[in-house]
């Protein structure tokens, strides 16, 4: 590289800065780490509505976004919902044995739950052998309704 040429220092600075930022962003990643993160779907949880009047019927949707359709850790999991009020629900399915490249993960889980007045943090867990392999949460605020008898003036 001819450092006397106009713009040469800018190119060199760009290379050094890129290498510095890559090192600061989490150290060295192995090829296996990069492959696993490319394959792993992201778990997202949405509630509709997130603010409501009691009693509130809320629809919760957990979605697996991106990643491989045959990601083994998410194939045929048990599903656990923690409602934020001290209760929870769990479900599981019977599935065919996992086959790489053939078995497909379920990408959408939808439930409906009724909440009374209060603030709730709902958690969604995908589990394999009682170990959480994916999770997401959402906050819900439910205000007292007319039938609750609170704050009627």
FIMIMAR-194315 format. One record per residue (C-alpha): residue number from 1; x, y, z. Coordinates in steps of 0.1 Angstrom, whole numbers, plus 5000, padded with zeros to 4 digits. Example, Ala and Ser with C-alpha at 12.3 -4.5 7.8 and 13.67 -1.06 7.14 Angstrom:
<fitors>
    i     x     y     z
    1  5123  4955  5078
    2  5137  4989  5071
</fitors>
This chain:
<fitors>
    i     x     y     z
    1  5000  5000  5000
    2  5014  5034  4990
    3  5008  5056  5021
    4  5017  5087  5002
    5  4987  5083  4979
    6  4956  5104  4988
    7  4931  5084  5007
    8  4955  5056  5016
    9  4955  5065  5053
   10  4917  5065  5053
   11  4917  5029  5040
   12  4943  5018  5066
   13  4924  5035  5094
   14  4892  5018  5083
   15  4908  4983  5084
   16  4923  4990  5119
   17  4891  5004  5132
   18  4871  4974  5118
   19  4894  4949  5135
   20  4893  4968  5168
   21  4855  4970  5168
   22  4852  4933  5159
   23  4875  4924  5188
   24  4856  4946  5212
   25  4822  4932  5202
   26  4826  4900  5220
   27  4860  4886  5214
   28  4868  4857  5191
   29  4839  4836  5179
   30  4846  4801  5166
   31  4831  4788  5134
   32  4808  4766  5155
   33  4794  4796  5174
   34  4787  4815  5142
   35  4770  4785  5126
   36  4748  4779  5158
   37  4738  4815  5160
   38  4728  4815  5123
   39  4707  4784  5128
   40  4690  4794  5161
   41  4656  4811  5157
   42  4648  4841  5178
   43  4618  4837  5202
   44  4594  4867  5203
   45  4563  4871  5224
   46  4534  4895  5216
   47  4503  4903  5236
   48  4471  4919  5222
   49  4461  4941  5240
   50  4490  4950  5263
   51  4468  4975  5282
   52  4432  4967  5290
   53  4403  4969  5314
   54  4394  4940  5337
   55  4385  4913  5331
   56  4408  4913  5301
   57  4409  4886  5275
   58  4444  4887  5260
   59  4458  4868  5230
   60  4494  4859  5234
   61  4515  4848  5203
   62  4550  4834  5206
   63  4569  4833  5173
   64  4602  4817  5163
   65  4618  4841  5138
   66  4647  4833  5115
   67  4670  4804  5119
   68  4668  4769  5105
   69  4635  4752  5100
   70  4650  4719  5113
   71  4668  4734  5144
   72  4669  4703  5166
   73  4668  4720  5200
   74  4634  4736  5191
   75  4619  4704  5175
   76  4590  4690  5195
   77  4595  4709  5227
   78  4572  4711  5256
   79  4557  4746  5260
   80  4553  4765  5293
   81  4534  4797  5299
   82  4539  4816  5332
   83  4510  4840  5336
   84  4526  4864  5360
   85  4501  4857  5387
   86  4517  4827  5402
   87  4501  4802  5379
   88  4514  4784  5348
   89  4503  4760  5321
   90  4523  4734  5302
   91  4517  4713  5271
   92  4536  4688  5250
   93  4531  4668  5219
   94  4540  4634  5205
   95  4563  4638  5176
   96  4581  4615  5151
   97  4619  4611  5159
   98  4640  4640  5147
   99  4655  4638  5112
  100  4680  4665  5102
  101  4669  4683  5071
  102  4634  4667  5072
  103  4619  4675  5106
  104  4604  4710  5109
  105  4600  4731  5140
  106  4567  4747  5149
  107  4570  4785  5145
  108  4539  4799  5161
  109  4522  4793  5195
  110  4490  4811  5203
  111  4469  4811  5235
  112  4442  4832  5251
  113  4442  4841  5288
  114  4419  4861  5310
  115  4435  4886  5334
  116  4421  4904  5364
  117  4432  4939  5374
  118  4470  4942  5379
  119  4504  4942  5363
  120  4517  4909  5348
  121  4549  4897  5332
  122  4540  4867  5311
  123  4569  4843  5302
  124  4569  4818  5274
  125  4594  4789  5276
  126  4603  4762  5250
  127  4617  4732  5270
  128  4635  4700  5263
  129  4638  4675  5292
  130  4627  4702  5317
  131  4654  4726  5306
  132  4645  4759  5290
  133  4660  4762  5255
  134  4642  4793  5244
  135  4622  4820  5262
  136  4605  4854  5258
  137  4584  4877  5280
  138  4559  4905  5277
  139  4544  4929  5302
  140  4506  4934  5304
  141  4487  4961  5324
  142  4451  4955  5333
  143  4432  4983  5349
  144  4401  4978  5372
  145  4369  4976  5352
  146  4334  4989  5362
  147  4324  4954  5375
  148  4353  4953  5399
  149  4337  4980  5421
  150  4370  4998  5424
  151  4373  5035  5418
  152  4336  5041  5410
  153  4328  5077  5418
</fitors>
